[in-house]
Amino acid sequence: MMRLAVLSSGLPAVGQKRGGIERVAHMLAHGLAERGHYVVVFSHDRKPAGARYDVRELPWKSFVDTWLGRRLTFGYLGNVLALLPDYGEFDAVIAHGDSLLLPLKRKAILRVMHGSALQEALHASSPGRAVLQFGVYVQELLTALLERGTVAVSENARRHNPFVHHVIPNGVDTRVFRPNPGTKTPGPSILFVGALDGRKQGRFLLDVFAGIIQPARPDAELMFVGTSGPSMPGVTYYTGIDDLALARLYSRAWVYASPSTYEGFGLPYLEAMACGTAVVAVPNPGSSEVLAGGRYGRVADRATFGAAILELLDDAPARHVLEIAGTERAKELSADLMVARYEEMLRRLIHSDARRIATA
């Protein structure tokens, strides 16, 4: 049994918007705990229902929850925040965020890189965010240089960091996200998971739905999982739903559509495929890797994105081909395989750290 501390500022929280990083952090901690390890997550969020791990509160929550606090903490002061918990009882620390100063704790460290801050900077929606992300990128380079246990969640996530030598792809929980035959909506339906603005481009999808999809298919509906946006005919918003509810939406949708301009991995693509739903995505490093350049889903640029969705809505045989291919792809990237690879890497890191201390 390993005793593991996990740093993740957020965790899945019903009724609140959370992203892929929080969900992967939960999935990994839960999976390791299911394998018999003692796992404690240090977070600003409460323990999710059914989680097999324990949760201890990270300090600075009231500050981090402010507009300024979030911008100063993530990528910068977060490195100081990571030093505050007491890790004395643990064999290793898994960090899903800032960990540049964690070597000072003299513990085995497994740092998970969920994307590239350089790519975030290049796809930023404002100059200020771009500058902040360029600064984070420098810290990512230093972190991977100093922490030999740095892992990227995809090949593209490590493309711009030559010091990252390990890749463990994210996985999907196929016990939750799986096909549910006979539950597709009667009429054409589209699902989106993400934010209205920024690189996720949810507002662009709303425009595509109103300007291209609905005129051709007035009976179409768009299920939008994220922060509520403008009230529009045929659009329903879902915020902060749990994985079971999300899996039902994936299974019901005819098409999962994402115009995101950058993804470090793109977990929603994989979840949609695991549920037997065809995917349409804009070309980006994450979609190219998960969809294998179009082998497991349709890839279309912004100019043809609406037409690609419409084409799939009108072509049941084409959807069926992608549904079958997607479920096979999901089996290759299961959460069980992901957790097993992290478990093995943690054992090696802890063993190496113990030898280093013994010979020091």
C-alpha positions, -999 to 999 in steps of 0.1 A, spaced: 0 0 0 12 34 -9 3 65 11 -4 93 -15 -11 130 -12 -29 146 -42 -29 183 -49 -59 195 -69 -74 229 -62 -108 217 -75 -128 185 -76 -161 177 -93 -189 196 -75 -226 191 -83 -242 224 -93 -208 241 -101 -188 244 -133 -157 222 -132 -133 212 -160 -114 182 -172 -85 186 -148 -107 184 -117 -124 153 -132 -92 135 -140 -77 143 -106 -108 127 -90 -107 97 -113 -70 91 -106 -74 95 -68 -105 73 -67 -89 46 -89 -57 45 -68 -79 43 -36 -99 14 -51 -66 -4 -57 -60 -4 -19 -38 27 -15 -43 54 11 -51 86 -8 -58 121 6 -67 150 -18 -58 185 -7 -84 207 -24 -106 238 -20 -136 216 -28 -155 191 -7 -152 153 -11 -174 142 -40 -202 117 -32 -189 81 -35 -152 91 -36 -130 64 -20 -103 89 -10 -102 114 19 -102 152 14 -84 179 34 -90 216 29 -63 237 12 -58 271 27 -65 305 10 -99 294 -3 -115 328 2 -86 345 -16 -85 320 -44 -123 324 -50 -118 361 -59 -112 373 -94 -77 386 -86 -69 356 -64 -75 331 -92 -53 350 -116 -25 353 -91 -27 319 -76 -28 295 -106 6 294 -121 22 317 -96 13 319 -59 0 283 -63 36 272 -60 37 287 -25 2 272 -17 15 237 -26 41 240 2 15 246 30 1 211 36 19 187 59 31 158 37 50 140 64 29 109 64 29 103 27 52 84 4 46 106 -26 27 137 -38 7 138 -70 3 174 -82 -23 185 -107 -10 221 -107 18 243 -95 46 223 -80 78 242 -88 88 245 -51 76 211 -40 111 195 -42 118 215 -10 95 190 8 119 162 -1 92 138 -12 87 118 -44 67 140 -67 46 130 -97 36 162 -115 7 159 -141 9 183 -170 -26 186 -185 -16 208 -214 9 234 -224 8 270 -211 25 280 -243 -5 268 -263 -28 284 -238 -10 317 -244 -11 314 -282 -49 308 -280 -56 334 -253 -86 357 -258 -68 387 -243 -33 401 -241 -32 400 -203 -41 363 -203 -14 356 -229 13 373 -208 2 353 -177 3 320 -196 38 328 -211 50 332 -175 34 299 -166 51 282 -195 86 292 -182 76 276 -149 65 244 -167 99 241 -183 116 246 -149 93 221 -132 99 194 -157 136 200 -156 137 197 -118 111 170 -112 119 138 -129 84 124 -123 67 149 -146 40 133 -168 21 148 -198 -15 136 -204 -8 134 -242 20 136 -267 9 171 -277 9 183 -241 47 176 -239 55 188 -275 67 222 -263 85 209 -232 117 189 -239 121 180 -202 90 159 -200 99 123 -207 67 105 -197 33 104 -213 2 87 -197 -29 94 -217 -60 104 -198 -86 76 -196 -124 74 -196 -144 55 -169 -161 29 -192 -182 18 -162 -200 51 -163 -194 64 -199 -207 35 -221 -233 30 -249 -269 30 -238 -288 16 -269 -322 29 -276 -318 62 -257 -310 86 -286 -334 116 -288 -362 112 -313 -351 143 -333 -316 155 -342 -295 166 -312 -261 181 -305 -242 180 -272 -214 205 -262 -193 205 -230 -173 236 -222 -174 273 -216 -191 301 -236 -160 321 -242 -123 316 -245 -107 287 -264 -138 264 -259 -158 287 -283 -192 278 -269 -207 311 -281 -195 303 -316 -214 270 -315 -245 288 -304 -242 310 -335 -236 280 -357 -267 263 -342 -289 293 -348 -275 303 -382 -269 269 -399 -284 240 -380 -318 252 -371 -327 267 -405 -320 233 -421 -334 212 -392 -359 232 -371 -365 202 -349 -328 201 -338 -318 207 -302 -285 217 -285 -277 204 -251 -251 228 -236 -231 216 -206 -215 246 -190 -224 281 -177 -258 293 -189 -258 316 -219 -285 335 -238 -319 320 -240 -324 306 -274 -350 283 -291 -339 247 -290 -310 253 -265 -310 238 -230 -282 246 -205 -269 221 -179 -245 234 -152 -226 213 -127 -241 179 -134 -225 147 -122 -209 121 -143 -240 98 -145 -262 127 -157 -234 137 -182 -232 101 -195 -269 101 -201 -266 133 -222 -238 118 -242 -258 87 -249 -289 107 -260 -271 130 -284 -267 122 -321 -235 143 -323 -210 157 -299 -197 190 -313 -167 209 -300 -152 240 -318 -125 243 -291 -93 258 -306 -69 241 -281 -71 210 -259 -43 195 -239 -61 161 -243 -98 166 -248 -116 143 -224 -151 151 -236 -142 137 -271 -133 104 -254 -164 104 -231 -187 110 -261 -170 81 -281 -173 58 -251 -210 65 -250 -214 57 -287 -218 92 -300 -202 106 -331 -178 135 -326 -172 167 -347 -142 188 -337 -122 217 -349 -85 208 -356 -64 213 -325 -36 192 -309 -60 174 -286 -86 165 -312 -59 154 -337 -45 130 -311 -77 116 -296 -95 114 -329 -63 102 -348 -66 130 -374 -102 121 -382 -102 83 -380 -125 82 -350 -145 114 -356 -150 143 -381 -125 172 -380 -136 204 -397 -124 240 -396 -145 269 -384 -157 277 -419 -172 243 -425 -180 233 -389 -217 238 -391 -219 220 -424 -200 190 -410 -225 188 -380 -254 190 -404 -240 164 -427 -237 139 -398 -272 147 -385 -286 138 -419 -264 106 -424 -273 78 -400 -250 52 -416 -220 76 -413 -229 83 -376 -231 45 -370 -196 40 -384 -182 67 -361 -201 53 -331 -186 19 -335 -151 32 -341 -154 56 -312 -163 29 -287 -133 8 -298 -110 39 -293 -124 44 -258 -114 8 -248 -78 17 -257 -79 47 -234 -98 34 -204 -94 48 -169 -83 14 -156 -53 14 -179 -45 50 -169 -46 43 -132 -25 12 -136 2 31 -154 3 59 -128 4 32 -101 35 16 -117 52 50 -121 45 60 -85 61 27 -73 92 34 -93 94 70 -80 90 60 -44 116 32 -47 140 56 -64 134 82 -37 140 57 -9 173 46 -25 184 82 -29 177 90 8 194 58 19 226 67 1 226 104 9 
